[in-house]
Amino acid sequence: MNGGSGHVLIACARYYPDIIDAMLDGVDAVLSEAGVGCEILDVPGVFELPASIKFAAKSSDKYNGFIALGCVIRGETDHYDHVCREASRGLMELATRDGLAIGFGVLTCDTAQQAIVRADPTQKNKGGEAATACLAMMAIKTRFSGA
């Protein structure tokens, strides 16, 4: 996953590694076609995605964009609701408050089967969609920053 037109950090919550690997396949196809290089950062879980991206953004200006990949599958408690809400809010704050170009690739599913279909690059390809969104936001940011 190397390229020349920009550099993206992909933060991966690997709680469901097979799902994330499938999403990464979709991301790789989009970024490779665009000639954009990337790095992968594994994080403990979806809840930690916003802080991890913030740490990376504050420590270096080498990233033109970020992709958050993760999966939360509904369980028996309301933990699902808290993780989904707060991770989404944190990522949105990074985009709006901090001006980061972020592709949102966090699956929020009722079942593992739903997540598999959404992650699969030959089906819903949500990893590819997150990469496409990231590239679009990078272009919009560049347009308005004059960089």
TORFIKOL-517306 format. One record per residue (C-alpha): residue number from 0; y, z, x; residue in three letters. Coordinates in steps of 0.02 Angstrom, whole numbers, padded with zeros to 5 digits, always signed. Layout:
N
<r NUM, <Y, Z, X>, 'ALA'>
...
This chain:
147
<r 0, <+00000, +00000, +00000>, 'MET'>
<r 1, <+00134, -00059, +00120>, 'ASN'>
<r 2, <+00278, -00177, +00094>, 'GLY'>
<r 3, <+00455, -00217, +00140>, 'GLY'>
<r 4, <+00575, -00206, -00007>, 'SER'>
<r 5, <+00601, -00021, -00034>, 'GLY'>
<r 6, <+00492, +00131, -00016>, 'HIS'>
<r 7, <+00416, +00236, -00155>, 'VAL'>
<r 8, <+00338, +00409, -00155>, 'LEU'>
<r 9, <+00192, +00426, -00274>, 'ILE'>
<r 10, <+00165, +00608, -00322>, 'ALA'>
<r 11, <-00013, +00629, -00387>, 'CYS'>
<r 12, <-00076, +00779, -00482>, 'ALA'>
<r 13, <-00261, +00761, -00440>, 'ARG'>
<r 14, <-00336, +00881, -00567>, 'TYR'>
<r 15, <-00430, +00730, -00638>, 'TYR'>
<r 16, <-00459, +00628, -00479>, 'PRO'>
<r 17, <-00553, +00482, -00559>, 'ASP'>
<r 18, <-00412, +00456, -00684>, 'ILE'>
<r 19, <-00280, +00464, -00548>, 'ILE'>
<r 20, <-00376, +00344, -00437>, 'ASP'>
<r 21, <-00381, +00218, -00579>, 'ALA'>
<r 22, <-00195, +00240, -00607>, 'MET'>
<r 23, <-00164, +00215, -00421>, 'LEU'>
<r 24, <-00255, +00049, -00430>, 'ASP'>
<r 25, <-00129, -00007, -00561>, 'GLY'>
<r 26, <+00017, +00059, -00458>, 'VAL'>
<r 27, <-00047, -00027, -00301>, 'ASP'>
<r 28, <-00058, -00197, -00386>, 'ALA'>
<r 29, <+00122, -00187, -00449>, 'VAL'>
<r 30, <+00198, -00120, -00288>, 'LEU'>
<r 31, <+00100, -00241, -00178>, 'SER'>
<r 32, <+00157, -00389, -00282>, 'GLU'>
<r 33, <+00337, -00328, -00266>, 'ALA'>
<r 34, <+00321, -00301, -00078>, 'GLY'>
<r 35, <+00365, -00117, -00095>, 'VAL'>
<r 36, <+00290, +00011, +00024>, 'GLY'>
<r 37, <+00235, +00183, -00030>, 'CYS'>
<r 38, <+00168, +00351, +00019>, 'GLU'>
<r 39, <+00053, +00461, -00082>, 'ILE'>
<r 40, <+00083, +00647, -00101>, 'LEU'>
<r 41, <-00054, +00750, -00182>, 'ASP'>
<r 42, <+00011, +00898, -00281>, 'VAL'>
<r 43, <-00085, +01041, -00365>, 'PRO'>
<r 44, <-00054, +00992, -00545>, 'GLY'>
<r 45, <+00060, +00907, -00670>, 'VAL'>
<r 46, <+00173, +01059, -00683>, 'PHE'>
<r 47, <+00212, +01043, -00497>, 'GLU'>
<r 48, <+00262, +00859, -00502>, 'LEU'>
<r 49, <+00450, +00884, -00530>, 'PRO'>
<r 50, <+00469, +01013, -00391>, 'ALA'>
<r 51, <+00368, +00908, -00270>, 'SER'>
<r 52, <+00476, +00755, -00303>, 'ILE'>
<r 53, <+00634, +00860, -00286>, 'LYS'>
<r 54, <+00575, +00930, -00118>, 'PHE'>
<r 55, <+00541, +00754, -00054>, 'ALA'>
<r 56, <+00706, +00684, -00118>, 'ALA'>
<r 57, <+00805, +00826, -00038>, 'LYS'>
<r 58, <+00716, +00814, +00128>, 'SER'>
<r 59, <+00734, +00627, +00158>, 'SER'>
<r 60, <+00831, +00476, +00100>, 'ASP'>
<r 61, <+00689, +00357, +00142>, 'LYS'>
<r 62, <+00626, +00347, -00038>, 'TYR'>
<r 63, <+00708, +00223, -00155>, 'ASN'>
<r 64, <+00600, +00278, -00300>, 'GLY'>
<r 65, <+00467, +00397, -00358>, 'PHE'>
<r 66, <+00313, +00383, -00468>, 'ILE'>
<r 67, <+00239, +00537, -00551>, 'ALA'>
<r 68, <+00054, +00521, -00591>, 'LEU'>
<r 69, <-00046, +00651, -00683>, 'GLY'>
<r 70, <-00153, +00687, -00834>, 'CYS'>
<r 71, <-00156, +00831, -00956>, 'VAL'>
<r 72, <-00298, +00838, -01082>, 'ILE'>
<r 73, <-00279, +00950, -01234>, 'ARG'>
<r 74, <-00385, +01107, -01230>, 'GLY'>
<r 75, <-00410, +01257, -01342>, 'GLU'>
<r 76, <-00245, +01344, -01302>, 'THR'>
<r 77, <-00061, +01298, -01304>, 'ASP'>
<r 78, <-00060, +01279, -01113>, 'HIS'>
<r 79, <-00064, +01090, -01140>, 'TYR'>
<r 80, <+00099, +01095, -01238>, 'ASP'>
<r 81, <+00190, +01198, -01108>, 'HIS'>
<r 82, <+00133, +01092, -00960>, 'VAL'>
<r 83, <+00173, +00927, -01047>, 'CYS'>
<r 84, <+00344, +00984, -01108>, 'ARG'>
<r 85, <+00403, +01065, -00947>, 'GLU'>
<r 86, <+00339, +00929, -00830>, 'ALA'>
<r 87, <+00421, +00795, -00938>, 'SER'>
<r 88, <+00583, +00893, -00946>, 'ARG'>
<r 89, <+00582, +00921, -00759>, 'GLY'>
<r 90, <+00555, +00738, -00721>, 'LEU'>
<r 91, <+00691, +00686, -00844>, 'MET'>
<r 92, <+00812, +00807, -00762>, 'GLU'>
<r 93, <+00776, +00731, -00592>, 'LEU'>
<r 94, <+00814, +00559, -00663>, 'ALA'>
<r 95, <+00971, +00606, -00760>, 'THR'>
<r 96, <+01045, +00750, -00661>, 'ARG'>
<r 97, <+00993, +00698, -00486>, 'ASP'>
<r 98, <+00997, +00510, -00512>, 'GLY'>
<r 99, <+00819, +00478, -00451>, 'LEU'>
<r 100, <+00728, +00318, -00498>, 'ALA'>
<r 101, <+00567, +00385, -00572>, 'ILE'>
<r 102, <+00418, +00299, -00651>, 'GLY'>
<r 103, <+00334, +00417, -00776>, 'PHE'>
<r 104, <+00146, +00405, -00764>, 'GLY'>
<r 105, <+00090, +00568, -00842>, 'VAL'>
<r 106, <-00047, +00544, -00970>, 'LEU'>
<r 107, <-00049, +00670, -01113>, 'THR'>
<r 108, <-00212, +00644, -01206>, 'CYS'>
<r 109, <-00321, +00731, -01332>, 'ASP'>
<r 110, <-00483, +00678, -01247>, 'THR'>
<r 111, <-00546, +00623, -01077>, 'ALA'>
<r 112, <-00597, +00456, -01153>, 'GLN'>
<r 113, <-00417, +00422, -01207>, 'GLN'>
<r 114, <-00361, +00459, -01029>, 'ALA'>
<r 115, <-00491, +00342, -00953>, 'ILE'>
<r 116, <-00434, +00197, -01064>, 'VAL'>
<r 117, <-00251, +00229, -01023>, 'ARG'>
<r 118, <-00282, +00243, -00837>, 'ALA'>
<r 119, <-00393, +00089, -00820>, 'ASP'>
<r 120, <-00294, -00058, -00748>, 'PRO'>
<r 121, <-00397, -00179, -00855>, 'THR'>
<r 122, <-00354, -00086, -01015>, 'GLN'>
<r 123, <-00191, +00011, -01046>, 'LYS'>
<r 124, <-00140, +00015, -00861>, 'ASN'>
<r 125, <-00019, +00160, -00873>, 'LYS'>
<r 126, <-00011, +00172, -00682>, 'GLY'>
<r 127, <+00049, -00008, -00674>, 'GLY'>
<r 128, <+00175, +00028, -00812>, 'GLU'>
<r 129, <+00242, +00178, -00716>, 'ALA'>
<r 130, <+00261, +00071, -00559>, 'ALA'>
<r 131, <+00350, -00065, -00658>, 'THR'>
<r 132, <+00468, +00064, -00733>, 'ALA'>
<r 133, <+00503, +00137, -00560>, 'CYS'>
<r 134, <+00546, -00035, -00490>, 'LEU'>
<r 135, <+00659, -00070, -00638>, 'ALA'>
<r 136, <+00750, +00095, -00616>, 'MET'>
<r 137, <+00769, +00063, -00429>, 'MET'>
<r 138, <+00853, -00104, -00471>, 'ALA'>
<r 139, <+00967, -00024, -00601>, 'ILE'>
<r 140, <+01016, +00114, -00480>, 'LYS'>
<r 141, <+01054, -00014, -00345>, 'THR'>
<r 142, <+01157, -00118, -00466>, 'ARG'>
<r 143, <+01269, +00027, -00512>, 'PHE'>
<r 144, <+01278, +00110, -00342>, 'SER'>
<r 145, <+01328, -00049, -00252>, 'GLY'>
<r 146, <+01195, -00016, -00120>, 'ALA'>
